[in-house]
């Protein structure tokens, strides 16, 4: 968790708090994901603090192998660039599970 404590002056700093909140929500899987992300992607994911469900969905998708760690930064930056209507559509789309075809 060096990324969380590096260059942080106090435990009540914004970055420290965002990291703790995320880790409480996602546990060991979230810790593992954050350690694999580049700093800009990690920051983008942690800025989604108000969107706990989206953070968990992205983390679970990574754990299942549905998304690469390198894609997390792209997804969160694109999400940040959406307007309210686009964000609502994204959340709806990402929460919809597509059935797996049976052979």
KELO-803113 format. One record per residue: x negated, y negated, z negated of N, C-alpha, C, O in turn; residue number from 0. Coordinates in Angstrom, 1 decimal. Layout:
<recs>
X; Y; Z; X; Y; Z; X; Y; Z; X; Y; Z; NUM
...
</recs>
This chain:
<recs>
-0.8; 1.2; 0.0; 0.0; 0.0; 0.0; -0.9; -1.3; 0.0; -0.4; -2.3; -0.5; 0
-2.0; -1.1; 0.5; -2.9; -2.3; 0.6; -2.3; -3.4; 1.3; -2.5; -4.6; 1.0; 1
-1.5; -3.1; 2.4; -0.9; -4.2; 3.2; 0.0; -5.0; 2.3; 0.3; -6.2; 2.6; 2
0.6; -4.4; 1.3; 1.6; -5.2; 0.4; 0.9; -6.1; -0.5; 1.4; -7.2; -0.8; 3
-0.3; -5.7; -1.0; -0.9; -6.5; -2.1; -2.1; -7.4; -1.5; -2.5; -8.3; -2.2; 4
-2.5; -7.1; -0.3; -3.6; -7.9; 0.3; -3.2; -9.4; 0.4; -2.1; -9.6; 1.0; 5
-4.0; -10.3; 0.0; -3.8; -11.7; 0.1; -2.4; -12.2; -0.5; -1.9; -13.2; -0.1; 6
-1.9; -11.5; -1.5; -0.7; -11.9; -2.1; -1.1; -12.5; -3.5; -1.7; -11.9; -4.3; 7
-0.7; -13.7; -3.7; -1.1; -14.4; -4.9; -0.3; -14.0; -6.1; -0.8; -13.9; -7.2; 8
1.0; -13.7; -5.9; 1.8; -13.4; -7.1; 2.9; -12.3; -6.7; 3.3; -12.3; -5.5; 9
3.3; -11.5; -7.6; 4.3; -10.4; -7.3; 5.7; -11.0; -6.9; 6.5; -10.3; -6.4; 10
5.9; -12.3; -7.1; 7.1; -12.9; -6.7; 7.1; -13.6; -5.4; 8.0; -14.3; -5.0; 11
6.0; -13.4; -4.6; 5.9; -14.0; -3.3; 6.9; -13.3; -2.4; 7.4; -12.2; -2.6; 12
7.3; -14.0; -1.3; 8.3; -13.5; -0.4; 7.8; -12.2; 0.3; 8.6; -11.3; 0.4; 13
6.6; -12.1; 0.7; 6.1; -10.9; 1.4; 6.2; -9.7; 0.5; 6.6; -8.6; 0.8; 14
5.7; -9.9; -0.8; 5.7; -8.8; -1.7; 7.1; -8.4; -2.0; 7.4; -7.2; -2.1; 15
8.0; -9.3; -2.2; 9.4; -8.9; -2.5; 10.1; -8.2; -1.3; 10.8; -7.2; -1.5; 16
9.8; -8.7; -0.1; 10.4; -8.0; 1.1; 9.9; -6.5; 1.1; 10.6; -5.6; 1.4; 17
8.6; -6.4; 0.9; 8.0; -5.0; 0.9; 8.6; -4.1; -0.1; 8.9; -2.9; 0.2; 18
8.8; -4.6; -1.3; 9.4; -3.8; -2.4; 10.8; -3.4; -2.1; 11.2; -2.3; -2.3; 19
11.6; -4.3; -1.6; 13.0; -4.1; -1.3; 13.0; -3.0; -0.2; 13.8; -2.0; -0.3; 20
12.2; -3.1; 0.8; 12.2; -2.1; 1.9; 11.8; -0.7; 1.3; 12.5; 0.3; 1.7; 21
10.8; -0.7; 0.5; 10.4; 0.6; 0.0; 11.4; 1.2; -0.9; 11.6; 2.5; -0.9; 22
12.1; 0.4; -1.7; 13.2; 1.0; -2.5; 14.3; 1.6; -1.6; 14.9; 2.6; -2.0; 23
14.6; 1.0; -0.5; 15.6; 1.5; 0.4; 15.2; 2.7; 1.2; 16.1; 3.6; 1.5; 24
14.0; 2.8; 1.5; 13.5; 3.9; 2.5; 12.6; 4.9; 1.9; 12.4; 6.0; 2.5; 25
12.1; 4.7; 0.7; 11.3; 5.7; 0.0; 10.0; 6.0; 0.7; 9.3; 5.2; 1.3; 26
9.6; 7.3; 0.6; 8.3; 7.7; 1.1; 8.2; 7.6; 2.6; 7.2; 7.3; 3.2; 27
9.3; 7.8; 3.3; 9.3; 7.7; 4.7; 9.1; 6.3; 5.2; 8.3; 6.1; 6.1; 28
9.7; 5.4; 4.5; 9.4; 4.0; 4.8; 8.0; 3.6; 4.5; 7.4; 2.8; 5.3; 29
7.4; 4.1; 3.5; 6.0; 3.8; 3.1; 5.1; 4.3; 4.2; 4.2; 3.6; 4.6; 30
5.4; 5.5; 4.7; 4.6; 6.1; 5.7; 4.7; 5.3; 7.0; 3.7; 5.1; 7.7; 31
5.9; 4.9; 7.4; 6.1; 4.1; 8.6; 5.3; 2.8; 8.5; 4.6; 2.4; 9.4; 32
5.5; 2.1; 7.4; 4.8; 0.8; 7.2; 3.3; 0.9; 7.4; 2.6; 0.0; 7.9; 33
2.8; 2.0; 6.9; 1.3; 2.2; 7.0; 0.8; 2.4; 8.4; -0.3; 2.2; 8.7; 34
1.7; 2.8; 9.3; 1.4; 3.0; 10.7; 1.6; 1.9; 11.6; 1.1; 1.8; 12.7; 35
2.4; 0.9; 11.1; 2.7; -0.3; 12.0; 1.6; -1.3; 12.0; 0.9; -1.5; 11.0; 36
1.5; -2.0; 13.1; 0.6; -3.1; 13.2; 1.2; -4.2; 12.3; 2.4; -4.3; 12.1; 37
0.4; -5.2; 11.8; 0.9; -6.2; 10.9; 2.0; -7.0; 11.5; 3.0; -7.3; 10.7; 38
2.0; -7.4; 12.8; 3.2; -8.1; 13.3; 4.4; -7.3; 13.3; 5.5; -7.9; 13.1; 39
4.3; -6.1; 13.7; 5.5; -5.2; 13.7; 6.1; -5.0; 12.3; 7.3; -4.9; 12.1; 40
5.1; -4.8; 11.3; 5.5; -4.6; 9.9; 6.3; -5.8; 9.4; 7.3; -5.7; 8.8; 41
5.7; -7.0; 9.7; 6.4; -8.2; 9.3; 7.8; -8.4; 9.9; 8.7; -8.8; 9.2; 42
7.9; -8.0; 11.2; 9.2; -8.1; 11.8; 10.2; -7.2; 11.2; 11.4; -7.6; 11.0; 43
9.8; -6.0; 10.9; 10.7; -5.1; 10.2; 11.1; -5.5; 8.8; 12.3; -5.4; 8.5; 44
10.2; -6.1; 8.1; 10.5; -6.5; 6.7; 11.3; -7.8; 6.7; 12.0; -8.0; 5.8; 45
11.3; -8.6; 7.8; 12.1; -9.7; 7.9; 13.6; -9.4; 8.0; 14.5; -10.2; 7.9; 46
13.9; -8.1; 8.3; 15.3; -7.7; 8.5; 15.9; -7.3; 7.1; 16.8; -6.6; 7.0; 47
15.3; -7.9; 6.1; 15.7; -7.6; 4.7; 17.2; -7.7; 4.5; 17.8; -6.8; 3.8; 48
17.9; -8.6; 5.1; 19.3; -8.8; 5.0; 20.1; -7.7; 5.7; 21.3; -7.6; 5.5; 49
19.4; -7.0; 6.6; 20.0; -5.9; 7.4; 19.5; -4.6; 6.9; 18.8; -3.9; 7.6; 50
19.9; -4.2; 5.7; 19.4; -3.0; 5.1; 19.7; -1.7; 6.0; 18.9; -0.8; 6.1; 51
20.9; -1.7; 6.5; 21.4; -0.6; 7.3; 20.5; -0.4; 8.6; 20.1; 0.7; 9.0; 52
20.2; -1.5; 9.2; 19.3; -1.5; 10.4; 17.9; -1.0; 10.0; 17.3; -0.2; 10.8; 53
17.4; -1.5; 8.9; 16.1; -1.0; 8.5; 16.1; 0.5; 8.3; 15.2; 1.2; 8.7; 54
17.1; 1.0; 7.6; 17.2; 2.4; 7.4; 17.4; 3.2; 8.7; 16.8; 4.3; 8.8; 55
18.2; 2.7; 9.6; 18.4; 3.4; 10.9; 17.1; 3.5; 11.6; 16.8; 4.5; 12.2; 56
16.3; 2.4; 11.7; 15.1; 2.4; 12.4; 14.1; 3.4; 11.8; 13.4; 4.1; 12.4; 57
14.1; 3.4; 10.4; 13.2; 4.3; 9.7; 13.6; 5.8; 10.0; 12.7; 6.6; 10.2; 58
14.8; 6.1; 9.9; 15.3; 7.4; 10.1; 15.1; 7.9; 11.5; 14.7; 9.0; 11.8; 59
15.3; 6.9; 12.5; 15.0; 7.3; 13.9; 13.5; 7.6; 14.1; 13.2; 8.5; 14.9; 60
12.7; 6.9; 13.4; 11.2; 7.2; 13.5; 10.9; 8.5; 12.9; 10.1; 9.3; 13.4; 61
11.5; 8.8; 11.7; 11.3; 10.1; 11.1; 11.7; 11.3; 12.0; 11.0; 12.3; 12.0; 62
12.8; 11.1; 12.6; 13.4; 12.2; 13.5; 12.5; 12.3; 14.8; 12.7; 13.3; 15.5; 63
11.7; 11.3; 15.1; 10.9; 11.3; 16.3; 11.7; 10.7; 17.5; 11.2; 10.8; 18.6; 64
12.8; 10.0; 17.2; 13.6; 9.3; 18.3; 12.9; 8.0; 18.8; 13.2; 7.6; 19.9; 65
12.0; 7.5; 18.0; 11.4; 6.2; 18.3; 9.9; 6.3; 17.8; 9.7; 6.8; 16.7; 66
9.0; 5.7; 18.5; 7.6; 5.6; 18.1; 7.4; 4.4; 17.2; 8.2; 3.4; 17.3; 67
6.4; 4.5; 16.4; 6.1; 3.3; 15.5; 5.8; 2.1; 16.3; 6.1; 1.0; 15.9; 68
5.2; 2.3; 17.5; 4.9; 1.1; 18.3; 6.1; 0.4; 18.9; 6.1; -0.7; 19.2; 69
7.2; 1.1; 18.9; 8.5; 0.5; 19.4; 9.2; -0.3; 18.3; 10.0; -1.1; 18.7; 70
8.9; 0.0; 17.1; 9.6; -0.7; 16.0; 9.4; -2.2; 16.1; 10.4; -3.0; 16.0; 71
8.2; -2.7; 16.3; 8.0; -4.1; 16.5; 8.8; -4.7; 17.7; 9.3; -5.8; 17.5; 72
8.8; -4.0; 18.8; 9.5; -4.5; 19.9; 11.0; -4.6; 19.6; 11.7; -5.6; 19.9; 73
11.6; -3.6; 19.0; 13.0; -3.6; 18.7; 13.3; -4.7; 17.7; 14.3; -5.5; 17.9; 74
12.5; -4.9; 16.7; 12.9; -5.9; 15.7; 12.7; -7.3; 16.3; 13.5; -8.2; 15.9; 75
11.7; -7.5; 17.1; 11.5; -8.9; 17.7; 12.7; -9.2; 18.7; 13.2; -10.3; 18.7; 76
13.1; -8.2; 19.4; 14.2; -8.4; 20.3; 15.5; -8.7; 19.5; 16.3; -9.5; 19.9; 77
15.7; -7.9; 18.4; 16.8; -8.2; 17.6; 16.8; -9.6; 17.0; 17.9; -10.2; 17.0; 78
15.7; -10.1; 16.6; 15.5; -11.4; 16.1; 15.9; -12.5; 17.1; 16.4; -13.5; 16.8; 79
15.7; -12.1; 18.4; 16.0; -13.1; 19.5; 17.5; -13.0; 19.9; 17.9; -13.9; 20.8; 80
18.3; -12.1; 19.4; 19.7; -12.1; 19.8; 20.6; -13.1; 19.1; 20.3; -13.5; 18.0; 81
21.6; -13.5; 19.8; 22.6; -14.3; 19.1; 23.5; -13.4; 18.3; 23.4; -12.2; 18.3; 82
24.5; -14.0; 17.6; 25.4; -13.2; 16.7; 26.1; -12.1; 17.4; 26.3; -11.0; 16.9; 83
26.6; -12.4; 18.6; 27.4; -11.4; 19.4; 26.4; -10.3; 19.8; 26.8; -9.1; 19.8; 84
25.2; -10.6; 20.2; 24.3; -9.6; 20.6; 23.9; -8.7; 19.5; 23.7; -7.5; 19.6; 85
23.7; -9.3; 18.3; 23.3; -8.6; 17.1; 24.5; -7.6; 16.7; 24.2; -6.4; 16.4; 86
25.7; -8.1; 16.8; 26.9; -7.2; 16.5; 26.9; -6.0; 17.5; 27.2; -4.9; 17.1; 87
26.7; -6.3; 18.8; 26.7; -5.2; 19.8; 25.5; -4.2; 19.5; 25.7; -3.0; 19.6; 88
24.4; -4.7; 19.1; 23.2; -3.9; 18.8; 23.5; -3.0; 17.6; 23.3; -1.8; 17.7; 89
24.1; -3.5; 16.6; 24.4; -2.7; 15.4; 25.4; -1.7; 15.7; 25.3; -0.5; 15.3; 90
26.4; -2.0; 16.5; 27.5; -1.0; 16.9; 26.8; 0.1; 17.7; 27.1; 1.3; 17.5; 91
26.0; -0.3; 18.7; 25.4; 0.7; 19.5; 24.4; 1.6; 18.7; 24.4; 2.8; 18.9; 92
23.6; 1.0; 17.9; 22.7; 1.8; 17.1; 23.3; 2.7; 16.1; 22.7; 3.7; 15.6; 93
24.5; 2.4; 15.6; 25.2; 3.2; 14.6; 26.0; 4.3; 15.3; 26.6; 5.2; 14.6; 94
26.1; 4.3; 16.6; 26.9; 5.3; 17.3; 26.0; 6.5; 17.7; 25.0; 6.3; 18.3; 95
26.4; 7.7; 17.2; 25.7; 8.9; 17.5; 26.2; 9.5; 18.8; 27.4; 9.7; 19.0; 96
25.3; 9.8; 19.7; 25.7; 10.4; 21.0; 25.7; 11.9; 20.7; 24.6; 12.4; 20.3; 97
26.7; 12.7; 21.1; 26.7; 14.1; 20.9; 25.7; 14.8; 21.7; 25.5; 14.4; 22.9; 98
25.0; 15.8; 21.2; 24.0; 16.5; 22.0; 24.8; 17.6; 22.8; 25.6; 18.3; 22.3; 99
24.5; 17.6; 24.1; 25.2; 18.6; 24.9; 24.8; 20.0; 24.6; 23.6; 20.3; 24.3; 100
25.7; 20.9; 24.6; 25.4; 22.3; 24.3; 25.2; 23.0; 25.6; 25.8; 22.8; 26.6; 101
24.2; 24.0; 25.5; 23.9; 24.7; 26.7; 24.6; 26.0; 26.8; 24.4; 26.8; 27.7; 102
</recs>
